[in-house]
Amino acid sequence: MSVPALDELTKRLFEILRDEILSVGGDFLPDSNLIDAGLDSLGVTQLMLSIEEYTGVWIDESLLTPENLESAESLASLVHGHPTLRTNRREGDHRRSGVVGK
């Protein structure tokens, strides 16, 4: 499964955050701060599973920095632009791994 275009990925992550994970109002935008909007560790886990489902890419926990979790836009840039993200799928194994740190 290939990673979608950056604008499509940003839109989808924004929709997932707005509609499924966070309790936010109409002032929540793709560049809104996710931590300020209430993203917690459970929400991060839900978000990572949604990203994996949508893109086939698992984001390693070491990449979940405050900068990468700043907004839907910054998270989409991480998923879309990180050149070494890989999926590792074996028959019967649904876990994936990404890069371990920078």
SVG drawing of the C-alpha trace seen along z (x, -y; Angstrom):
<svg xmlns="http://www.w3.org/2000/svg" viewBox="-18 -29 37 45">
<polyline fill="none" stroke="black" stroke-width="0.4" points="0.0,0.0 1.5,-3.4 1.5,-6.5 -1.1,-9.0 -0.3,-12.5 0.6,-14.9 -2.6,-17.0 -4.8,-13.9 -3.0,-12.5 -3.3,-15.7 -7.0,-15.9 -7.6,-12.3 -5.6,-12.7 -7.4,-15.9 -10.8,-14.1 -9.7,-11.2 -8.6,-13.5 -11.7,-15.8 -14.3,-13.1 -13.0,-10.0 -10.4,-10.9 -10.7,-14.5 -13.7,-16.4 -13.2,-19.7 -15.3,-22.5 -15.4,-24.2 -12.2,-26.2 -10.1,-23.0 -8.0,-23.2 -5.3,-21.1 -2.7,-23.3 -4.2,-23.3 -2.0,-22.1 -3.0,-18.5 -1.9,-18.5 -3.8,-21.7 -6.8,-20.1 -6.7,-17.2 -4.6,-14.5 -3.5,-12.1 -1.6,-8.8 -4.8,-6.8 -5.6,-9.2 -2.0,-8.8 -2.4,-5.0 -5.8,-5.3 -4.2,-7.7 -1.2,-5.4 -3.5,-2.5 -5.6,-4.7 -2.5,-5.7 -1.4,-2.1 -4.8,-1.1 -5.0,-4.0 -1.4,-3.9 0.1,-0.6 2.9,-2.5 3.5,-2.0 5.2,-5.0 7.8,-4.0 7.2,-5.5 10.6,-7.2 9.3,-9.4 6.3,-10.7 8.1,-13.9 6.3,-17.0 7.3,-18.6 5.8,-15.7 2.6,-15.7 2.2,-19.5 -0.6,-19.3 -2.3,-17.1 -0.1,-18.9 3.2,-18.0 2.1,-14.4 1.1,-14.0 4.5,-15.4 6.2,-12.8 4.3,-9.9 4.6,-11.3 8.1,-12.6 10.2,-10.3 12.3,-8.4 13.2,-5.5 9.7,-4.5 9.1,-0.9 6.4,1.6 7.4,5.1 4.5,7.5 4.9,11.2 2.2,13.8 -0.1,13.8 1.7,11.0 -0.2,7.7 2.4,5.8 4.5,3.3 7.6,1.4 9.1,-1.9 12.4,-3.6 13.9,-3.5 14.8,-7.1 16.9,-9.5"/>
</svg>
